[in-house]
Amino acid sequence: MKKRPETKTTVKKIKQNLDVALLKPTATGAEIGALADTLREEGFRYICVNSVHTATAAGRLKGSSVGVVACVGFPFGAVRTS
């Protein structure tokens, strides 16, 4: 039987496949910015924010490998109406 090559799972590899969400309706721009900084430093893959915070997160993460996921209206309907 042919032996498969060993794959090594590391914390870094796991983080590169995870998203972190801050979706509470009372989240502030400062909280989003602080989380974005942490995710950039730690090497996570995505930040999930309410759509009202998309520009803040994207601006803070510009040039990094962290993507921004805009959760539209989830779960509290926290979206701009205009």
KOLKOL-726067 format. One record per residue (C-alpha): y, z, x; residue number from 1; residue in three letters. Coordinates in steps of 0.2 Angstrom, whole numbers. Example, Ala and Ser with C-alpha at 12.3 -4.5 7.8 and 13.67 -1.06 7.14 Angstrom:
% residues 2
c2 | c3 | c1 | i | aa
-22 | 39 | 62 | 1 | ala
-5 | 36 | 68 | 2 | ser
//
This chain:
% residues 82
c2 | c3 | c1 | i | aa
0 | 0 | 0 | 1 | met
17 | -5 | 7 | 2 | lys
29 | 10 | 10 | 3 | lys
46 | 8 | 1 | 4 | arg
61 | 12 | 12 | 5 | pro
68 | 29 | 10 | 6 | glu
84 | 30 | 1 | 7 | thr
96 | 44 | 4 | 8 | lys
107 | 51 | -10 | 9 | thr
122 | 60 | -4 | 10 | thr
136 | 69 | -13 | 11 | val
148 | 55 | -8 | 12 | lys
137 | 42 | -16 | 13 | lys
136 | 51 | -32 | 14 | ile
155 | 54 | -33 | 15 | lys
157 | 35 | -31 | 16 | gln
148 | 33 | -47 | 17 | asn
156 | 46 | -57 | 18 | leu
171 | 47 | -69 | 19 | asp
182 | 62 | -72 | 20 | val
191 | 64 | -88 | 21 | ala
207 | 73 | -93 | 22 | leu
208 | 69 | -112 | 23 | leu
216 | 85 | -119 | 24 | lys
231 | 81 | -130 | 25 | pro
242 | 93 | -121 | 26 | thr
239 | 86 | -104 | 27 | ala
255 | 83 | -94 | 28 | thr
260 | 70 | -82 | 29 | gly
259 | 83 | -68 | 30 | ala
241 | 87 | -72 | 31 | glu
237 | 69 | -73 | 32 | ile
245 | 66 | -56 | 33 | gly
236 | 81 | -48 | 34 | ala
219 | 76 | -54 | 35 | leu
222 | 58 | -48 | 36 | ala
227 | 65 | -31 | 37 | asp
211 | 75 | -31 | 38 | thr
200 | 61 | -36 | 39 | leu
207 | 50 | -23 | 40 | arg
204 | 63 | -9 | 41 | glu
186 | 66 | -15 | 42 | glu
181 | 48 | -18 | 43 | gly
177 | 48 | -36 | 44 | phe
176 | 31 | -45 | 45 | arg
186 | 33 | -61 | 46 | tyr
199 | 44 | -70 | 47 | ile
199 | 43 | -89 | 48 | cys
215 | 47 | -97 | 49 | val
223 | 45 | -114 | 50 | asn
232 | 29 | -115 | 51 | ser
249 | 37 | -115 | 52 | val
245 | 43 | -97 | 53 | his
238 | 26 | -90 | 54 | thr
254 | 21 | -81 | 55 | ala
255 | 38 | -72 | 56 | thr
237 | 38 | -67 | 57 | ala
238 | 20 | -61 | 58 | ala
254 | 23 | -51 | 59 | gly
247 | 38 | -42 | 60 | arg
231 | 29 | -38 | 61 | leu
238 | 12 | -33 | 62 | lys
229 | 6 | -17 | 63 | gly
215 | 17 | -19 | 64 | ser
197 | 14 | -25 | 65 | ser
199 | 25 | -40 | 66 | val
200 | 15 | -56 | 67 | gly
209 | 20 | -72 | 68 | val
200 | 20 | -89 | 69 | val
212 | 21 | -104 | 70 | ala
204 | 30 | -118 | 71 | cys
213 | 23 | -134 | 72 | val
215 | 36 | -147 | 73 | gly
200 | 47 | -141 | 74 | phe
197 | 60 | -148 | 75 | pro
214 | 66 | -155 | 76 | phe
223 | 50 | -159 | 77 | gly
235 | 54 | -144 | 78 | ala
243 | 36 | -143 | 79 | val
260 | 30 | -145 | 80 | arg
264 | 21 | -161 | 81 | thr
278 | 10 | -154 | 82 | ser
//
